[in-house]
Amino acid sequence: MAARMAIILSQGQSQGQNHSSAKRHLEENIAAGLASDPTCAVMLIPPLYDLPPGSPAFQMLRELPGDFVLLSWLYPRAAHWTLDRHHVRGQLIETPLIETPLESGVNELREHGAQPQLPDADQPRVLDRRPAPDRRIYHLDLRTSEDPRVFVQEVRRIVAERGGALADRSAAASPPADSSHHVPAATLPARRWYPVIDYSRCTNCMECIDFCLFGVFGVDHQETILVEQPDNCRRGCPACSRVCPENAIIFPRHKTPLIAGGPGVASAMKLDLSQLFGRPAEQEVAARERDEHLRRSGRATVPSAPEPREHDILDELIDELDQMDL
């Protein structure tokens, strides 16, 4: 039997009948377009981000041999690190179907004569301490096209590209023949809200654990930051993502692409944009979001640091006396 490549299609959550119907239509047509391909083993799973830790879908993904393709309604970076959180590891291979322009914030800065300051590429990242996975996970964002043929063609291109590697594997290492048309759960899992850490960006600075007051973050036995209590996170609050200096914290459902795992790096540009256009600094926005959720949960907010007092004439006289060393 020829080796086959696993094609994982993560369903979308319902957001209104028409929207859900359009999603289902696209998912069904992609699955149907690949079903007859002898090089593909198509499997449907519930929405990736909403799956609980003990989900059979994660167990199945952990046991998959070799490379696979994941199609989901998340940005590839968000989907990849959601998988990683549940110990489904691999090299992130993004396959954008549409050329993505630079983030609008970068363009705005350049139009005003400012240069975006990206994170120091030489700064150690948590991922540098991990052994490199020996398989690839190809990610396709289902939001990039409404035409199922676009995804079918791209999946076939990936499978053909990896054909040599697939041929080197034995048939026993391929997904089972009966894995196609894997039936998802009858009812979709409840919507969840929790942060996902991108360890290719994270420097383990611990700013998130110091800032978050809901006990979401913790450290493992190697003193590496992790999302320890995801369900402690307050729904709708992305404050820790705003204070992360490396944009390493992702909230896959947030409306802002950079927070949701979209392409680009904000980092030092956050404060530059706020200064250029009179917007509140990201740290200020994050503190407001956190304090709002503290109030909702009946807890006291964190007092802001007092504004520095303006240096007046009395201060200058005292400084002069100090210099005289009387």
N, C-alpha and C positions, 0 to 999 in steps of 0.2 A: 504494500500500500504506500502511495506517495505521501511524503511529509506534508502536513498542512499547517497553516499559520492561524492562530487564534485571533478572531476579530470580536472585540468586546464592545457592545453598544449599550451605553448607560442611558436609561430613560430620563426624560425631563419630568419635573413636577408640574402639577396642574396649576395654571394661573388664569382661570377663566375658561369657559367651555371652548370658545373659538381658538384661543391660543393653544390650549391643550390638544385640540383636534389637529391643528397644523403640525404640532410636534409629532403626534402619533403617526400622522400621514407620512412625514419625512422618515421617521424611524422604520416604519413598516416597509416603505419602498426601498430603503437602503438594504434592509435584511433580505427582502425578496430578490433584489438585484445581485446579491452575493451568494444566495442559497445554493444555486446550481454550480457554483465555481468549485471544482474539486480541490483547489489549493487553499480554500478558506473554511474555517470552522467558526460559524457565526453564533455568538452567545449574547442574549439579552439579559441585563441585570437592572435592578431598581436604581433610582438616582444615587450616584456614587457618594456624594457629600452627605446624604441623609442616612446612609447605612450605619447601623450600630456596630460596635467593635466585633461582636460575635457573629456577625452575619455570615450565612453560608456562601454568599458571593465573595467575600474576602477570603474565605478558606479556599474556594475554588481558584481564585486569582493567585494566591500564594503557591498553589500546587501546579500551576501551569508551567510547562517546560518551555524554555527558550523565549524568543521575542514574541511580542504581540502588539496589536493595534487597538487603541482605545478611542472610541468616538463618544463625546459627552457634550453637555450643554455648559461646560465650564471652560475658562481659559486653560490652555495646556499646562501652564505652570501650576495653577490651582489644582487641576486634576492629578498631576504628577505627585505633588507633595501630600495630597490627600491619600493617595495610594501608599506613599512612603510611610505615612503615619501609622498605617495598618500593616506594615512590614511587607508590602508588595513593592519590591525594590527593582530598579533598573536604571539605565541611562536615559535621560529625557531627550527624546527626539521630537522636536516640534516640526510639523509639516503644514505651514500656513497655506491656505488655499487662495488667500487674497493678500496682496502686498499691504502691510500695515504701515501707515505713515508714522513719523515721529510723534511722540506725545505733544499735544497742543501746548502744554506748559513749556516745553523745550523751545518750540517755535516762537512763543511769546517772548521768552527771554532773549533770544537772538535778535528778534525784531527791535528790541529796546537796547541793543548793544551789550547785553550781558551774556556771559558764557556759563552754561550749566556745569556744576562741579559734581562729577560722578564719584562714587566710592573708590577708595584706594584699592586698586586691583591686587596689590602686593599684600594686603592685610589678610591674615589667616582666616579661613572660613571653617565652620564646623565640618562641612563635607570633606575638607582636605584630610581629616583624621579618619575618614571611613575607607574601607576597602572598596575599590571600584566594582560595581555590579558587572557581571559578565553577560548581561542581556540588555536589549534595547526595548524601550516602550515608546511606540509612535503615538502621538496625540493629535487628534483632529477635533476642532471646535465646530460643533453642529450649527452654531449661529452664523457661520460665515457664508452659508449659501442655502437657498430654499430648494435647490435642484438636487435630488438624490443621485443623479448620474455623476455629479461632480465628486461626491464621496466614493461612489462605487469605483470610478476610474482611478482615484487617488489610492484607494486601498489596493486595487489590483497592481498599480505601479509599485507600491511598497513591497507587496508580496513577490512580484517579479524581481525587484531589486535584491531582495533577500533570498532569492531562489537557490543560489549556490550554498548558502549557509543552511537552508532548510534541507537541501538534498544530502548534506553531510550527516544529518541526524537519522537515526533509525526510526522506523515506523512506530516503534514502541514509545518514542519520545514525542510523538505528535499528539495533539488533542484527540480524544476519542471520536469515532465516527458519529456517535449519537449525540454529540454536544451541540450540533446546529439547532437553531430555533429553541434554545434554552428558554423555558417559560418563566418569566419573572413572577414575583409575589403577586397574589391576587389584589392586594391593597397596597398602595404606595406607603413607604415609611413616613412617619411624621417629619415635618420640616425641622431641621436643626440649625443652630447658629453657634459656631465656635471658630477660633483661629487655627490656622494651619501654618507651620513654620517652614520656610524655604531655607534649607540648610546650605544651599549653594551661595546664599547671601549672608546668612547669620554668622556673626562674629562672637557670639556668646557673651555679649556685653552686659546682659542681665537688666537692661533698662526696662524691659517689659515686666519682669517679675517685680521690680521696685515700684513701677507705676500702677499696675493692676492691683486693686484692693479686694477682688472677689475670689482669690485663690485659684485662678485658672492655671497659672504657670507653676512649674516645679523644676527640679533637676534630677537627672538620673545618677547612677552610681559613679559615673565619670564626671560629674558636675557639669553636665551639658543641659542647657535649657530645653524644656519640653512642655507640651500642653498636657498637664497632668489631670486636670478636672475640667474637661471641655463643657460639661453641662452647667458649670458654675457661671459661664459667660452670660452676660445680660444681652438678651436678644436686641439686635439693632445697634449695639455699641461697638465701634471699631477703633476706640481710642488708642489702644496699645499699638495698632498698626501705624497710627499717625506719629507716635513718638519714636518708633523704631528708626534708628539712623540709617539703616541699610535697606529699608522697605522689604524686610524678610518675613513680615507677618501678613498673612493673606486671609481675607474674609471672602470666600468665593461668591457669596450672594450680594455683596455690596454693589451699589450703583456706580461707584467711582472705579474705573478700570484699574488704576494702579493699586488700589486696596484689594480689588477682586482678583489680582494675579495677572493683570494684563501686561503687555510688553512695556518696556521702558523702566527707568529708574528715576525716582523723584529725589530722594535723599536731600542733599544740600539745597536743591532747587526749591524746596518747600518754603523756606524762609525768604529766599530771594523773591519768589513770586508774591508773597504776602507784603514785602516791603515795596515792591514795584507798583502793586495795584491796590494797596491799602486794605488788603484782606487780613483777617486775624491770623497770627502765626499758628502753625499746625499744633504746637504744644498747647497753645491756649484753647484751640478747638477741642483737642483731646481731653484737656482738664475739664472743660464744660460738659462734654459727653459723659465722662466718668462720674462727675459730681451729680449730673441729672439722674443717672441710674442708681447712685448711692441714695439720693433722696427718695426715689421710687421704692427702694427696698427698706426705707425707714432708718437709714444709717446717716451718720453725720458726714458732712463733706469735709474735704481737706482745705484748710485756710490757705489762701494765696500768700506768696511772699510779699512783704510790703514794698511799695515802689520806693526807689532810692530818693532821698531828700535832696533837693537842689542845693548846691554848694553856695552859701551866702557869704556876706561880708564878715560876719562873726567867725565863720569857719576859716576864712583867710587870715584873720588876725591871730587866731589860735595856731594856725600853721606857722606863721611868722615867729611867734613866741617859741614854738618847739624848735625851729631852726636856730634861734639865738642860744639855745641850751642854757637858759637862766637857772 
